[in-house]
Amino acid sequence: MIKLERFAEEARAQLAGLADEEYRVQWRRWADAAEAFQAAVTAHAAATGQARHEVEMAAKKAVRHGDEDPVD
């Protein structure tokens, strides 16, 4: 799950400076990556009984702050 969020963040960052078709293509990459991350969060929360928002925030914190992998 951390890898999915990291990939989504990298894809989002690559939007900077793009325009027109390049932007649209990269936006789709980011949107697909973000959707995959959200699906993984939902599945993990359902499987573990954790609150979905807590799972999401833990994963995002780990990516943004370099924490150890708190969720798989």
C-alpha positions as CSV (number, residue, x, y, z in Angstrom):
1,M,0.0,0.0,0.0
2,I,2.9,2.4,0.7
3,K,4.3,1.7,-2.7
4,L,0.9,2.6,-4.3
5,E,0.7,5.9,-2.4
6,R,4.4,6.7,-3.2
7,F,3.7,6.0,-6.9
8,A,0.6,8.2,-6.8
9,E,2.5,11.0,-5.2
10,E,5.3,10.7,-7.8
11,A,2.8,10.8,-10.6
12,R,1.1,13.9,-9.1
13,A,4.4,15.7,-8.8
14,Q,5.1,15.0,-12.5
15,L,2.1,17.1,-13.4
16,A,4.0,20.3,-12.7
17,G,4.9,22.2,-15.8
18,L,3.0,20.0,-18.2
19,A,0.3,21.3,-20.6
20,D,-2.2,20.1,-23.0
21,E,-2.0,16.4,-24.0
22,E,1.1,15.7,-21.9
23,Y,-0.9,17.0,-18.9
24,R,-3.9,14.9,-19.7
25,V,-1.9,11.8,-20.1
26,Q,0.0,12.3,-16.8
27,W,-3.2,13.3,-15.0
28,R,-4.7,10.0,-16.0
29,R,-1.6,8.2,-14.7
30,W,-2.0,10.0,-11.4
31,A,-5.7,9.4,-11.2
32,D,-5.2,5.6,-11.9
33,A,-2.5,5.4,-9.2
34,A,-4.6,7.3,-6.7
35,E,-7.6,5.0,-7.4
36,A,-5.4,1.9,-6.9
37,F,-4.2,3.3,-3.6
38,Q,-7.7,4.1,-2.4
39,A,-8.9,0.6,-3.3
40,A,-6.0,-0.9,-1.3
41,V,-6.8,1.3,1.7
42,T,-10.4,0.1,1.6
43,A,-9.4,-3.5,1.3
44,H,-6.9,-3.3,4.1
45,A,-9.3,-1.5,6.4
46,A,-12.0,-4.1,5.7
47,A,-9.6,-7.0,6.2
48,T,-8.2,-5.7,9.5
49,G,-11.3,-4.0,11.0
50,Q,-9.3,-0.7,11.2
51,A,-11.0,2.6,10.4
52,R,-10.5,3.4,6.7
53,H,-9.5,7.0,7.3
54,E,-6.8,5.9,9.9
55,V,-5.3,3.4,7.4
56,E,-5.2,6.1,4.7
57,M,-3.7,8.7,7.0
58,A,-1.0,6.3,8.3
59,A,0.0,5.4,4.7
60,K,0.1,9.0,3.6
61,K,2.1,10.0,6.7
62,A,4.6,7.2,6.0
63,V,5.1,8.4,2.5
64,R,5.3,12.1,3.2
65,H,7.4,11.8,6.3
66,G,9.5,8.8,5.6
67,D,8.1,6.7,8.4
68,E,8.5,3.0,8.5
69,D,5.9,1.0,6.7
70,P,3.0,1.1,9.2
71,V,0.6,-0.8,6.9
72,D,1.4,-3.4,4.3
